[in-house]
Structure formats: C-alpha cells, structure tokens
Amino acid sequence: MKINAFADVSLRALMVLAAAPDGDLLTTQSVADAVGTPYNHVSKAMAKLRLLGLIDVERGRNGGSRLNAAGRVITVGKVLRQLDTRTDAADCVGPSGDCPLINECRLRGALARAREAFYRELDDVVVAELPGSRQMAPIFQAIRLRPGL
C-alpha cells in the first residue's frame, strides 16, 4: 500500500508540529523547510489539517500553527482515512470507459478490504508520538528553532 504525496506531506507536517516546543507557533515556511517540501504543497496540507480540526492557526506578524488537543491524539490510520480521496483502490475506469470485468468484480472488494486492513494497522499509531528528539533536533537546528523535546 502506498500513500499519496499529499498524505505524506500532511503526516510529516503533523510530526514537526508535534515535536515543536509546547505553545510555539511554527510558520508554514518553517514547516516546509523542516520537511523539505515546497511551500505551496505544505500550505495546502496545513489548510487541510486546519479544516480537519487538527491544528490551530494564528494569523498576523507573529502568527503560525500549532498542534491542538485533537491533533495530539489522532492516529495515522485516522489521518490517512480522512485524506484518502480515492473512491476505489483500483482504477476501474480508464480513458476508454469502465473495465470490462467490472460487473461482479471481486478484486475491487478485496482491494478495499486490504486498504482498510492497512489503515486498521495504523489505528494504534499516534502521530504525535512518532517524532523523537534525536530525529528532530537537527531539523529544528536547521530551521533555527530550539528543540522542545
């Protein structure tokens, strides 16, 4: 199972916010620098995370984002489910129309069950518990933040 690039960036942004010192606001640019992803991609991920109620955002000169209470307890499985926009695990519709095998197809159901098993396996992994101080300290140094771990 492979997650899409948007989900990957979103999870990495959540990890950086989780590792930030309590109460510190991180700008979208600093999160983008920390995860090594272009600002525009991270900006879209941060907007979605805010919409999902996982981060709080303060606007203005000293503004930024921080993980909120819901973001501190959410699991990887739940995040991935909320970010997964695919209706089917397989592309059963192509440029030339529906797959000729689509009627009574058992593969689609099997793939959907496999995807749910993948998410279920990640339902015990809390995003905020993933980052460690040895992992995050050099990243925070690189973006000129003090490690808060």
Backbone as CSV, one residue per row, in Angstrom:
resi,resn,N_x,N_y,N_z,CA_x,CA_y,CA_z,C_x,C_y,C_z
1,MET,0.854,-1.181,0.000,0.000,0.000,0.000,0.890,1.231,0.000
2,LYS,0.551,2.183,-0.790,1.310,3.420,-0.876,0.368,4.586,-0.605
3,ILE,0.834,5.521,0.238,0.021,6.709,0.481,0.369,7.758,-0.568
4,ASN,-0.555,8.668,-0.790,-0.289,9.707,-1.793,0.619,10.782,-1.217
5,ALA,1.166,11.606,-2.093,2.132,12.635,-1.692,1.509,13.644,-0.727
6,PHE,0.242,13.974,-0.912,-0.425,14.930,-0.038,-0.526,14.381,1.388
7,ALA,-0.879,13.116,1.524,-0.960,12.497,2.845,0.421,12.433,3.493
8,ASP,1.437,12.152,2.705,2.802,12.093,3.207,3.227,13.448,3.770
9,VAL,3.011,14.506,3.011,3.367,15.852,3.462,2.563,16.222,4.707
10,SER,1.296,15.878,4.726,0.442,16.195,5.868,0.927,15.500,7.135
11,LEU,1.280,14.227,7.023,1.781,13.498,8.188,3.111,14.069,8.673
12,ARG,3.993,14.411,7.737,5.278,14.998,8.135,5.070,16.354,8.813
13,ALA,4.133,17.146,8.312,3.840,18.442,8.940,3.309,18.234,10.359
14,LEU,2.426,17.268,10.537,1.906,16.971,11.875,3.027,16.552,12.818
15,MET,3.972,15.764,12.324,5.091,15.321,13.156,5.958,16.503,13.591
16,VAL,6.219,17.421,12.679,7.024,18.596,13.024,6.286,19.435,14.063
17,LEU,5.000,19.656,13.857,4.222,20.435,14.820,4.163,19.732,16.172
18,ALA,4.089,18.412,16.166,4.045,17.652,17.417,5.353,17.780,18.190
19,ALA,6.456,17.903,17.474,7.765,17.977,18.118,8.143,19.385,18.541
20,ALA,7.421,20.370,18.066,7.729,21.764,18.414,7.520,21.984,19.908
21,PRO,8.298,22.886,20.490,8.105,23.190,21.913,6.657,23.598,22.185
22,ASP,6.127,23.148,23.322,4.736,23.458,23.676,4.457,24.945,23.569
23,GLY,3.402,25.268,22.872,2.972,26.649,22.741,3.614,27.400,21.591
24,ASP,4.719,26.882,21.058,5.383,27.579,19.955,4.563,27.485,18.676
25,LEU,4.493,28.592,17.983,3.838,28.646,16.683,4.908,28.484,15.607
26,LEU,4.634,27.652,14.633,5.551,27.473,13.508,4.905,28.035,12.256
27,THR,5.666,28.786,11.507,5.148,29.295,10.242,5.093,28.164,9.237
28,THR,4.269,28.348,8.236,4.186,27.343,7.169,5.531,27.209,6.473
29,GLN,6.243,28.316,6.326,7.574,28.258,5.696,8.537,27.423,6.524
30,SER,8.503,27.567,7.852,9.417,26.775,8.679,9.047,25.296,8.641
31,VAL,7.763,24.991,8.568,7.348,23.593,8.433,7.804,23.056,7.077
32,ALA,7.641,23.851,6.028,8.083,23.437,4.690,9.582,23.173,4.682
33,ASP,10.347,24.048,5.315,11.797,23.846,5.389,12.135,22.585,6.176
34,ALA,11.405,22.359,7.261,11.663,21.195,8.110,11.387,19.881,7.393
35,VAL,10.357,19.846,6.563,10.000,18.592,5.889,10.589,18.489,4.486
36,GLY,11.290,19.545,4.055,11.945,19.508,2.750,10.976,19.442,1.587
37,THR,9.909,20.207,1.705,8.855,20.193,0.688,8.525,21.634,0.305
38,PRO,8.198,21.883,-0.962,7.876,23.255,-1.371,6.744,23.871,-0.534
39,TYR,6.870,25.162,-0.311,5.913,25.925,0.497,4.472,25.711,0.025
40,ASN,4.226,25.755,-1.273,2.855,25.633,-1.788,2.217,24.314,-1.386
41,HIS,2.991,23.229,-1.425,2.453,21.920,-1.048,2.129,21.884,0.445
42,VAL,3.043,22.416,1.248,2.836,22.417,2.697,1.678,23.338,3.063
43,SER,1.551,24.453,2.369,0.464,25.386,2.626,-0.893,24.708,2.430
44,LYS,-1.025,23.935,1.377,-2.278,23.209,1.132,-2.521,22.162,2.214
45,ALA,-1.461,21.480,2.631,-1.596,20.472,3.686,-2.010,21.129,5.004
46,MET,-1.400,22.264,5.314,-1.728,22.963,6.563,-3.186,23.440,6.539
47,ALA,-3.652,23.904,5.406,-5.048,24.334,5.292,-5.989,23.154,5.534
48,LYS,-5.649,22.007,4.989,-6.480,20.814,5.184,-6.442,20.359,6.642
49,LEU,-5.265,20.380,7.262,-5.151,19.970,8.666,-5.954,20.898,9.568
50,ARG,-5.995,22.170,9.214,-6.817,23.124,9.965,-8.299,22.798,9.777
51,LEU,-8.680,22.529,8.545,-10.068,22.178,8.239,-10.500,20.913,8.985
52,LEU,-9.574,19.981,9.138,-9.862,18.735,9.858,-9.871,18.931,11.381
53,GLY,-9.501,20.132,11.825,-9.520,20.427,13.256,-8.342,19.865,14.022
54,LEU,-7.203,19.678,13.347,-6.031,19.085,13.992,-4.986,20.120,14.401
55,ILE,-5.051,21.300,13.794,-4.108,22.357,14.142,-4.865,23.654,14.367
56,ASP,-4.261,24.510,15.174,-4.779,25.854,15.369,-3.852,26.816,14.645
57,VAL,-4.434,27.853,14.066,-3.669,28.829,13.300,-3.927,30.215,13.871
58,GLU,-2.851,30.950,14.074,-2.953,32.349,14.471,-2.364,33.177,13.348
59,ARG,-3.125,34.132,12.900,-2.683,34.996,11.804,-1.894,36.182,12.346
60,GLY,-1.216,36.854,11.443,-0.509,38.068,11.814,0.994,37.903,11.807
61,ARG,1.647,38.986,12.170,3.107,39.041,12.098,3.784,37.951,12.929
62,ASN,3.271,37.677,14.094,3.843,36.646,14.963,3.024,35.362,14.940
63,GLY,2.268,35.175,13.881,1.381,34.022,13.783,2.089,32.756,13.359
64,GLY,1.301,31.732,13.244,1.796,30.427,12.842,0.791,29.360,13.210
65,SER,1.255,28.131,13.218,0.374,26.989,13.510,0.948,26.174,14.656
66,ARG,0.039,25.511,15.361,0.445,24.572,16.409,-0.547,23.428,16.427
67,LEU,-0.079,22.304,16.874,-0.932,21.131,17.027,-1.889,21.383,18.185
68,ASN,-3.152,21.070,18.014,-4.112,21.247,19.109,-4.371,19.906,19.796
69,ALA,-5.299,19.880,20.731,-5.568,18.665,21.506,-5.981,17.503,20.608
70,ALA,-6.825,17.764,19.619,-7.256,16.701,18.700,-6.076,16.179,17.885
71,GLY,-5.192,17.081,17.478,-4.021,16.684,16.712,-3.033,15.871,17.516
72,ARG,-3.020,16.054,18.829,-2.089,15.323,19.689,-2.508,13.877,19.909
73,VAL,-3.763,13.548,19.640,-4.224,12.180,19.899,-4.634,11.425,18.633
74,ILE,-4.614,12.093,17.491,-5.072,11.430,16.270,-4.060,10.365,15.836
75,THR,-4.593,9.308,15.250,-3.732,8.217,14.793,-3.436,8.353,13.307
76,VAL,-2.384,7.686,12.895,-2.007,7.699,11.479,-3.136,7.123,10.631
77,GLY,-3.763,6.049,11.103,-4.863,5.446,10.349,-6.007,6.409,10.113
78,LYS,-6.373,7.146,11.155,-7.483,8.096,11.013,-7.124,9.242,10.070
79,VAL,-5.890,9.748,10.169,-5.456,10.813,9.269,-5.517,10.333,7.827
80,LEU,-4.987,9.145,7.572,-4.970,8.636,6.201,-6.378,8.423,5.657
81,ARG,-7.277,7.935,6.479,-8.661,7.777,6.029,-9.268,9.126,5.635
82,GLN,-8.989,10.154,6.441,-9.563,11.470,6.175,-8.944,12.127,4.946
83,LEU,-7.725,11.772,4.622,-7.047,12.384,3.478,-7.187,11.576,2.198
84,ASP,-7.685,10.359,2.293,-7.813,9.499,1.122,-9.032,9.923,0.307
85,THR,-8.792,10.414,-0.875,-9.880,10.897,-1.729,-10.308,9.872,-2.772
86,ARG,-9.612,8.751,-2.811,-9.953,7.729,-3.808,-11.223,6.986,-3.400
87,THR,-12.088,6.779,-4.332,-13.297,6.013,-4.035,-13.047,4.529,-4.219
88,ASP,-12.086,4.176,-5.047,-11.739,2.776,-5.317,-10.250,2.572,-5.136
89,ALA,-9.878,1.409,-4.636,-8.459,1.076,-4.509,-7.842,0.790,-5.872
90,ALA,-8.665,0.427,-6.824,-8.203,0.144,-8.189,-8.849,1.152,-9.135
91,ASP,-8.174,1.413,-10.219,-8.738,2.296,-11.241,-9.595,1.452,-12.180
92,CYS,-10.856,1.374,-11.841,-11.760,0.532,-12.621,-12.351,1.272,-13.816
93,VAL,-12.034,2.531,-13.930,-12.493,3.320,-15.061,-11.260,3.926,-15.710
94,GLY,-11.127,3.734,-16.997,-9.994,4.278,-17.722,-10.442,5.204,-18.823
95,PRO,-9.501,5.684,-19.617,-9.839,6.608,-20.700,-10.850,6.025,-21.695
96,SER,-10.845,4.708,-21.830,-11.769,4.091,-22.780,-13.050,3.584,-22.117
97,GLY,-13.268,3.961,-20.853,-14.509,3.566,-20.176,-14.244,2.599,-19.043
98,ASP,-15.329,1.988,-18.578,-15.230,1.034,-17.484,-14.453,-0.206,-17.892
99,CYS,-13.817,-0.808,-16.900,-13.141,-2.091,-17.107,-14.191,-3.108,-17.528
100,PRO,-13.916,-3.921,-18.529,-14.913,-4.908,-18.963,-15.197,-5.972,-17.899
101,LEU,-14.359,-6.052,-16.883,-14.560,-7.051,-15.831,-15.265,-6.480,-14.603
102,ILE,-15.735,-5.236,-14.690,-16.260,-4.532,-13.515,-17.515,-5.197,-12.932
103,ASN,-18.345,-5.790,-13.762,-19.553,-6.452,-13.255,-19.174,-7.644,-12.396
104,GLU,-19.673,-7.626,-11.177,-19.432,-8.694,-10.209,-17.947,-8.921,-9.937
105,CYS,-17.185,-7.856,-9.978,-15.740,-7.936,-9.743,-15.472,-8.160,-8.254
106,ARG,-14.719,-9.177,-7.942,-14.349,-9.449,-6.558,-13.015,-8.795,-6.190
107,LEU,-12.252,-8.389,-7.181,-10.967,-7.753,-6.914,-11.149,-6.422,-6.201
108,ARG,-12.113,-5.623,-6.639,-12.354,-4.320,-6.016,-12.644,-4.468,-4.521
109,GLY,-13.473,-5.424,-4.166,-13.805,-5.660,-2.761,-12.585,-6.114,-1.961
110,ALA,-11.796,-6.991,-2.561,-10.592,-7.483,-1.886,-9.604,-6.351,-1.659
111,LEU,-9.449,-5.487,-2.657,-8.536,-4.354,-2.515,-9.039,-3.353,-1.470
112,ALA,-10.339,-3.154,-1.420,-10.911,-2.248,-0.410,-10.684,-2.810,0.992
113,ARG,-10.847,-4.118,1.153,-10.583,-4.742,2.464,-9.105,-4.647,2.830
114,ALA,-8.233,-4.802,1.855,-6.789,-4.700,2.106,-6.420,-3.268,2.529
115,ARG,-7.009,-2.280,1.871,-6.740,-0.884,2.235,-7.212,-0.613,3.657
116,GLU,-8.387,-1.114,4.009,-8.898,-0.909,5.365,-8.019,-1.636,6.389
117,ALA,-7.507,-2.799,6.051,-6.592,-3.514,6.954,-5.314,-2.705,7.163
118,PHE,-4.835,-2.069,6.119,-3.665,-1.201,6.200,-3.934,-0.056,7.178
119,TYR,-5.066,0.617,7.030,-5.423,1.709,7.926,-5.622,1.203,9.358
120,ARG,-6.279,0.056,9.498,-6.540,-0.506,10.821,-5.226,-0.786,11.559
121,GLU,-4.228,-1.235,10.818,-2.913,-1.493,11.419,-2.294,-0.209,11.958
122,LEU,-2.637,0.921,11.359,-2.093,2.220,11.770,-2.992,2.952,12.769
123,ASP,-4.097,2.336,13.160,-5.020,2.963,14.109,-4.459,3.036,15.524
124,ASP,-3.411,2.289,15.818,-2.795,2.343,17.143,-1.566,3.245,17.180
125,VAL,-1.218,3.835,16.040,-0.023,4.681,15.961,-0.447,6.146,16.051
126,VAL,-0.149,6.773,17.172,-0.495,8.180,17.388,0.580,9.037,16.722
127,VAL,0.158,9.930,15.854,1.098,10.753,15.084,2.040,11.516,16.000
128,ALA,1.513,12.112,17.065,2.324,12.950,17.956,3.383,12.161,18.713
129,GLU,3.258,10.838,18.760,4.249,10.011,19.456,5.377,9.557,18.526
130,LEU,5.292,9.878,17.255,6.285,9.415,16.291,7.623,10.153,16.333
131,PRO,7.635,11.484,16.401,8.931,12.166,16.346,9.729,11.987,17.633
132,GLY,11.031,11.757,17.468,11.932,11.636,18.611,12.919,12.782,18.624
133,SER,13.514,13.031,19.779,14.423,14.173,19.915,15.650,14.027,19.021
134,ARG,16.212,12.817,18.891,17.386,12.638,18.028,17.035,12.903,16.570
135,GLN,15.817,12.597,16.193,15.360,12.819,14.815,15.103,14.305,14.570
136,MET,14.476,14.973,15.521,14.004,16.328,15.292,15.027,17.418,15.633
137,ALA,15.948,17.164,16.548,16.909,18.195,16.959,17.670,18.793,15.777
138,PRO,18.244,17.975,14.881,18.960,18.593,13.752,18.033,19.354,12.798
139,ILE,16.808,18.905,12.687,15.852,19.594,11.817,15.523,20.961,12.401
140,PHE,15.270,21.007,13.705,14.957,22.283,14.340,16.167,23.215,14.337
141,GLN,17.358,22.659,14.470,18.560,23.494,14.367,18.662,24.094,12.972
142,ALA,18.382,23.290,11.957,18.486,23.757,10.574,17.514,24.896,10.275
143,ILE,16.355,24.860,10.920,15.387,25.941,10.671,15.416,26.976,11.799
144,ARG,16.462,26.896,12.627,16.735,27.875,13.691,15.649,27.921,14.761
145,LEU,15.202,26.753,15.176,14.287,26.647,16.323,14.975,25.827,17.398
146,ARG,14.654,26.099,18.627,15.218,25.282,19.685,14.390,24.003,19.819
147,PRO,15.052,22.871,19.957,14.284,21.627,20.108,13.499,21.668,21.418
148,GLY,12.271,21.206,21.354,11.437,21.210,22.550,11.167,19.818,23.062
149,LEU,12.019,18.896,22.727,11.779,17.514,23.149,12.564,17.153,24.386
